[in-house]
Every structure is written in structure tokens, then in C-alpha cells.
Amino acid sequence: MALPQVKIGVIGGSGLYQMPALTGAVAQHIPTPFGDPSDALVVGELAGVPVAFLARHGRHHQLLPTELPARANIYALKTLGVEYLISVSAVGSLRSEVKPLDLVVVDQFIDRTRNRISTFFGAGIVAHITFENPVCPALAQVLIDAINTLNLPDVTVHRQGTYVCMEGPAFSTKAESELYRSWGATVIGMTNLPEAKLAREAEIAYATLALATDYDCWHPDHASVSVEMVVANLRKNVTNAQAVIQQAVTQIAQQPPPSKAHRALKNAIMTPLDHVPPATLEKLRPILAPYLKNPS
């Protein structure tokens, strides 16, 4: 049976799709050549617009950041036809002006991961994507516009920021936290950079809505980050995040923002496709389809 085509995807906690406005929600189990995604994709409609939601760590939060099947997650979303991907993520703040419960629309990343596979390529095909701007500016602007349109009470939005992606699962040492602050980083998390790289390779526009839950461990006047603190503040932020997502989905449906990400592979593939092993071409067919002579 053919899967429904969905142009907008959301990755985050399972609470994001437990919203009254989501109708007709159906779980779609989508196997991929890179294994199973974190969980079934929940496909439904927000204000009549099809949307696919994926619980990043699984519905019961059973996957460590290092264990996340990022390739399978992005591949499954691509298979559904996703062109715009909004990632919602809890983060620690590295700046005094970014307070817990603030929203940050991230525009840059620093990679501090060690054990993640963050490319679809290899096995006979080489590609080098441009990643100077790891977030799609047009999609990030949609998030900013959505927040401004909603005029959420007591919510501060930061229109840009650098996200340090660490390996985890332990939180930072104080020395690490101070190091990242000296680099000018804004927030810290454990998940989004591999997603951003893979989404770019899959020619999906990607943006991050970061939900600040704590001050990591650097702030002298605030307790060091703990799971209890993160969960408590994340729950407070869920309602705001749901509202932003619904507004952003409506705006994307009304006027899809043009994105350079949608042609990210045009000049990135180094290997002539007629020299790529057939098995590799078949595995990457959903991603390479625009560049294949027989894409079907």
C-alpha cells in the first residue's frame, strides 16, 4: 500500500503530538535500509494540513542520544515526502540572557559528538554537502514569524543562537560548560546536529526550535542541571511548542518557503552515478531520485 505524502515533519518528544488540534492520527511503521526509526511515525492533520510526528527517543524515551537511529528517522520522513522538518528539542542555556523557558531559533551548530553516523553516503558513493548555514533560514524565519504572530504571554524568543551538540548521556562538567561559553555558544543539547546533517543530505529544509530548560552547570546562582529540572520545565514549554508548531504548519501550507536545501545535492555528489554500485543506488533511491535517469 502506498504511503500518504506528507510535506511537513516534526521531531521531538511524544507530548508534541498529543494535542487536541491533531486529527485523524495514524501510526505508520516505516522500515528503512538503515534500520527502524525511533518509533512509528504519527501522521495526522493540523488545521487540515498533513503532518508527520516522530518521537525522537521513542514514545517511552527508551533511546540514549548515542543510540538514536538518525539515518532511519530522516530516511523514513523522506520516504513520506517530507520537505520541511521542524525539530523541537530541550536544551541547556549557556548565556545569562537565555533564561529557562525561553525559546531559541537556532542558526548554528558546533559538533562535539564522537559516536554518531551522520551521513547517508559511503559504500561506493561520495557526496560533500554545503553546511555553512546548517539551518534553513527560510524555515527558521517561519518559526520566528509563528512565535511573533501568536504573541505568547511571558515567552521570550531569541532569533538566533549556536547549539553545541555533545555526546552525552551525562551532562557537561563545569569546565566544559565554561569552555562552550568562551566559544560564544548559546545552548547545549545532545541530538540535533546529526539530524541537521542528514536532513540536508536528504534535501529537507530543517530548523530547530530549542526549549531552554536550565542553565547547564555554569551559572553560580542556579542549581546544576538535573533530569527533574529538565522534565519540569519541558512540560511547561510543551503547550507553547504545540502552539508554535500549529501556527508554523499553517504558514508553511499557505506559502511554502523556498529553500536551497531542496537542491542540496545538485553539486555535492562527487561520484558519477553510473559508477555507484547498484545496491547502493537502490538503498539511496528516495534521496537520489531527482538525479537518477530512472527515478521510479
C-alpha positions in Angstrom: 0.0 0.0 0.0 1.4 3.4 -1.0 2.2 5.7 1.9 0.5 9.1 2.2 2.6 12.0 1.0 3.3 14.4 3.9 5.4 17.6 3.3 5.8 18.7 6.9 7.5 16.7 9.6 8.1 17.3 13.3 10.7 15.6 15.5 10.5 16.0 19.3 9.0 14.5 22.4 5.9 12.4 22.2 3.9 15.1 24.0 4.1 17.3 21.0 1.6 15.3 19.0 -0.7 14.7 21.9 -2.6 17.9 21.1 -6.4 18.3 20.6 -5.9 20.0 17.3 -4.3 16.9 15.7 -7.0 14.9 14.0 -7.0 11.5 12.2 -3.7 10.4 13.8 -2.5 7.1 12.4 0.8 5.3 13.4 2.9 4.5 10.3 5.6 1.8 10.8 8.2 2.5 8.1 11.2 0.2 7.9 14.3 1.6 6.2 17.6 0.2 4.9 19.2 1.9 7.9 17.0 0.0 10.4 13.8 1.0 12.2 13.1 4.7 13.1 12.9 5.6 16.8 9.2 4.8 16.8 6.2 4.7 14.5 5.6 8.0 12.7 2.3 9.5 13.7 0.6 11.0 10.7 -2.4 13.3 11.2 -3.7 16.7 10.3 -3.4 20.1 11.9 -6.0 22.6 10.6 -6.4 20.3 7.6 -2.6 20.1 6.9 -1.0 16.7 6.9 1.9 16.4 9.4 4.2 13.6 10.4 5.4 13.5 14.0 8.2 11.3 15.3 9.1 10.8 18.9 12.9 11.2 18.8 13.7 9.0 21.8 10.7 6.7 21.3 7.3 7.1 22.9 8.7 5.8 26.3 12.0 7.7 26.0 14.0 4.5 25.8 16.8 5.6 23.4 20.0 7.3 24.5 21.2 10.2 22.4 24.0 8.0 21.0 21.5 5.2 20.2 19.2 7.4 18.1 18.7 5.9 14.6 19.1 9.3 13.0 19.6 7.9 9.5 16.5 5.8 9.8 14.5 8.7 11.2 15.3 11.1 8.4 15.0 8.4 5.7 11.6 7.4 6.9 10.5 11.1 6.8 11.9 11.4 3.3 10.0 8.3 2.2 6.8 10.0 3.3 7.6 13.0 1.2 8.7 15.4 3.9 10.2 18.6 2.6 10.1 20.8 5.8 11.3 19.4 9.1 10.9 21.2 12.4 13.0 19.8 15.3 11.9 20.6 18.8 14.5 20.0 21.5 15.2 20.6 25.2 18.5 22.4 25.7 20.6 23.9 28.4 21.3 27.7 28.3 24.9 28.9 28.1 24.0 32.6 28.3 22.5 34.5 31.1 20.1 36.3 28.8 18.6 33.0 27.6 16.5 32.0 30.6 14.8 28.7 31.4 11.5 28.6 29.4 12.9 30.9 26.7 12.6 29.7 23.1 15.7 29.8 20.8 15.5 29.5 17.0 19.0 28.1 16.4 21.0 29.1 13.4 24.4 27.4 14.0 25.9 24.2 15.4 29.1 23.0 17.0 29.8 19.3 16.8 31.1 17.7 20.0 29.7 14.2 19.2 32.0 11.2 18.9 29.9 8.1 18.1 27.3 9.2 15.6 27.0 8.3 11.9 25.7 11.5 10.3 25.8 10.7 6.5 23.9 8.5 4.2 26.8 8.3 1.8 29.7 5.8 1.5 29.6 2.2 0.2 30.6 3.4 -3.3 29.3 7.0 -3.4 30.8 10.2 -2.1 29.0 13.5 -1.5 30.0 16.7 0.3 27.1 18.9 1.2 27.5 22.6 1.8 26.9 23.2 5.5 27.9 26.7 6.2 24.4 27.5 7.2 23.2 24.3 8.8 19.6 25.5 9.4 17.3 26.6 6.6 17.0 30.4 7.0 13.6 30.4 5.4 12.2 27.7 7.7 13.8 29.4 10.7 12.0 32.6 9.8 8.7 30.7 9.7 9.2 29.7 13.3 10.1 33.3 14.3 7.1 34.6 12.5 4.8 32.0 14.1 6.0 32.9 17.5 5.5 36.6 16.8 2.0 36.0 15.4 1.0 34.1 18.5 2.3 36.8 20.8 2.6 34.2 23.6 2.4 35.7 27.1 5.6 35.7 29.2 7.6 34.0 26.4 10.9 35.4 25.2 12.2 34.3 21.8 15.8 34.5 20.7 16.0 34.8 16.9 19.4 33.1 16.6 21.9 31.1 18.6 24.6 28.5 18.4 23.8 24.9 19.6 26.6 22.8 21.0 25.8 19.1 20.3 27.5 16.9 22.8 27.7 13.2 23.0 26.0 12.6 26.4 24.3 10.9 28.1 25.9 12.6 31.1 25.5 16.4 31.3 28.6 18.7 31.0 31.3 19.2 33.5 31.6 22.8 34.7 34.9 23.2 32.8 33.2 22.0 29.6 30.3 24.4 30.1 32.7 27.3 30.6 34.6 26.3 27.5 31.5 26.3 25.4 30.6 29.7 26.8 34.0 31.0 25.8 33.3 29.9 22.3 30.2 32.1 22.2 27.8 29.2 22.1 24.2 29.8 23.2 22.7 26.5 24.1 23.7 22.9 24.6 21.9 19.6 23.7 22.6 16.0 22.6 20.6 15.4 19.5 20.1 17.9 16.7 23.3 18.1 14.7 23.2 14.6 13.2 19.6 15.3 12.2 20.6 18.6 10.6 23.3 17.0 8.5 21.2 14.1 7.4 18.2 16.3 6.6 20.5 18.4 4.3 21.7 15.3 2.5 18.1 14.3 2.1 17.3 17.7 0.7 14.9 18.5 3.5 14.7 22.1 4.9 15.5 21.8 8.6 15.1 24.2 11.6 15.4 23.8 15.3 13.1 25.2 18.0 15.1 24.9 21.2 13.4 25.0 24.5 15.7 26.2 27.3 15.1 24.2 30.4 18.1 25.1 32.6 21.5 26.9 32.9 23.6 23.7 32.4 26.1 23.9 35.3 27.9 27.1 34.8 25.6 29.6 36.5 26.7 30.5 40.0 23.2 31.5 41.2 21.3 28.5 39.8 21.4 24.8 40.6 23.2 22.5 38.2 21.1 20.8 35.6 19.2 17.6 36.6 16.7 15.4 35.0 13.9 16.6 37.3 14.6 20.2 36.3 14.7 19.4 32.6 11.4 17.4 32.7 9.6 20.0 34.8 10.5 22.9 32.6 10.0 20.9 29.4 6.4 20.1 30.5 5.8 23.9 31.0 7.1 24.5 27.5 5.1 21.9 25.7 1.9 24.0 25.3 3.9 26.8 23.8 5.8 24.5 21.5 2.5 22.9 20.3 1.1 26.4 19.5 4.2 27.3 17.6 4.1 24.1 15.6 0.5 24.5 14.6 1.0 28.1 13.5 4.1 27.3 11.6 2.4 24.4 9.8 -0.4 26.7 8.8 2.1 29.3 7.4 4.1 26.6 5.5 0.9 25.2 3.9 -0.3 28.7 2.9 3.1 29.8 1.5 5.8 27.1 1.3 9.1 28.9 1.9 11.7 28.5 -0.9 14.7 26.6 0.4 18.2 26.0 -1.0 18.1 22.7 1.0 15.7 21.3 -1.5 18.6 21.1 -4.1 21.4 20.5 -1.7 22.8 17.5 -3.7 22.8 19.2 -7.0 26.6 20.0 -6.9 27.5 17.8 -3.9 27.8 14.3 -5.4 31.3 13.6 -6.5 30.9 10.0 -7.8 29.4 9.5 -11.3 26.1 7.7 -10.6 26.8 5.1 -13.3 29.9 4.1 -11.2 27.9 3.6 -8.0 27.2 0.0 -7.0 23.5 -0.8 -7.9 22.8 -1.9 -4.3 23.9 1.5 -3.0 21.8 3.3 -5.6 18.8 1.3 -4.7 19.3 1.9 -1.0 19.5 5.7 -1.6 16.8 5.9 -4.3 14.4 8.1 -2.2 17.3 10.6 -1.7 18.9 10.4 -5.2 15.7 10.2 -7.2 16.0 13.7 -8.7 19.4 12.8 -10.1 18.7 9.3 -11.5 17.8 8.6 -15.1 15.1 6.2 -13.9 14.0 7.5 -10.6 10.9 5.3 -10.1 
